[in-house]
C-alpha cells in the first residue's frame, strides 16, 4: 500500500517536473522570433584520404561543401544532399597548372572558378586547368611599405568583378603607425586584369593605429559577405558588424549586441606577438571569437557563430561553448542558442539550412565525416 502510494507520488513529481521544464523552455523560446531543429549525418570517405583537419572548406553550388586536401592539391565535394563524397578539381604542385598548398578563398565566376592562395588569384575551368593567374601578394619582399596589404578572402560580385578582403601590414605584425591606413577592400576586374579599391579602412577598434593599447593580430582580419548593393563585414575579435553601401558610399557600424558576448575580446600586448607559447594559450585555448556572417534571404536574417573558450590551468584543457546568433536587417539579435555538440565555428549556409562540421570527439568514425544540420524556423 505504502509502495503503491509512493509510486503515485513519484509519478506526480515527474509530471510536475516535466511541466515545469516544458514551461521554462517555452519561456526561453518565447523571447525569440526563431527556433532551430537539429539533425546529424555522416558521409563516408569511400577510400579517399581525408585528414579531417579541414583547413579550407566552403559551401558551393547547391548543397555541396568543398574541401581542399593540401598534400594532393585536390578539391573534394561533400554532397550534403546525397550524402556522398566526390572528387572535384585536382592541380599540380609545380608547372603551369600548379596551385599553392595554402588556399584562402574559392568562388564560382560564371563558368569558371576563382581560387585565392597565398600569392595568387587563379582562374580555373571546370576541368581543373588554370587559364589565368594574378599575383596579389604585395607583402613579398616589401614589408617596409606601410601601404601594403595581404588578401585573405574573396567573393564574386559578377562575372568580371571579384571583391577581395585585405588586411594592412599592421594587422599581421605591429608597426609604428605612420598615418597610413590602406583600404581593406579591393576589386579585381578579371577582363582588365586590374585592381581598384574601395574607400573603407580598418576601424579604430582594430588598434592598428595605436598598438600601445594592445594588439589583435590575425583576429583583426575581416570576414565579409555581399548582399545586394552592400558589403557586410565583421572581425573575429569583436561583436561589431559593419555595412557599406556601394550605392551611397556610406559606412554604418552596428554593435551586434548579444545576450552573452557583448564585449570585445581582450587584446594582448603587442610585444608578445612572437611568443608562440603565449599566443597558443591566449588565442587558441581561451577567449571569445566571432565567425563569418552570412545572409538568409528566406528568413531575412544574418547568421554567425560566437564561441567562447575557457582554459583550465589544472586540467590544461579548454571548455568550448558555441552559440548560433541570428540578427535582423537592423542587426538586432533575434536568436541566440548554444549548440551541442559544438562544431567548427564557421557558417556554411545553403537553401535554408546551416551545416556544421563536428569537432573533437564528435568525429568518432574512422572513414567518414560527421555533420550537424540546423534548420531555421520562424515562430
Number of C-alpha atoms within 10 A of each C-alpha: 6 7 8 9 10 11 12 12 12 12 12 12 12 12 12 12 12 12 12 12 12 12 12 12 11 11 11 10 16 12 10 15 13 17 18 17 10 14 10 12 12 16 18 17 16 12 9 13 10 18 11 17 11 15 13 16 23 18 21 16 10 11 20 22 20 23 22 24 22 18 8 13 18 18 19 20 21 23 17 19 9 10 14 15 22 16 13 16 18 19 20 15 15 9 8 12 16 15 24 18 16 16 22 17 20 24 19 20 20 11 9 18 18 24 21 26 22 18 20 18 24 22 22 22 16 12 11 18 18 20 12 15 18 15 11 18 17 16 18 10 8 12 14 10 12 19 17 22 25 22 27 19 22 26 20 21 15 12 14 15 18 22 24 23 22 23 25 24 23 27 23 19 17 21 16 12 13 8 9 14 21 21 19 22 24 20 20 21 16 18 9 9 11 10 15 10 14 15 13 16 14 21 14 9 15 22 20 27 21 16 20 13 12 18 26 26 21 16 19 24 24 21 20 23 20 17 15 9 12 18 17 23 20 24 23 21 26 24 22 20 18 19 19 20 15 13 8 9 12 12 15 11 15 14 14 20 16 18 9 11 18 13 15 15 17 14 18 18 13 18 13 13 16 10 9 10 9 13 15 11 14 16 18 14 18 20 18 23 23 27 23 21 24 23 21 19 11 9 13 12 21 21 23 21 22 26 22 18 19 14 17 12 8 6 7 9 13 17 11 17 17 22 21 20 22 28 21 16 10 10 19 16 20 17 22 21 16 14 17 12 14 19 22 17 21 20 20 24 24 18 11 13 16 20 24 19 21 21 18 10 8 14 17 12 12 10 17 19 22 19 19 19 18 19 15 17 12 9 10
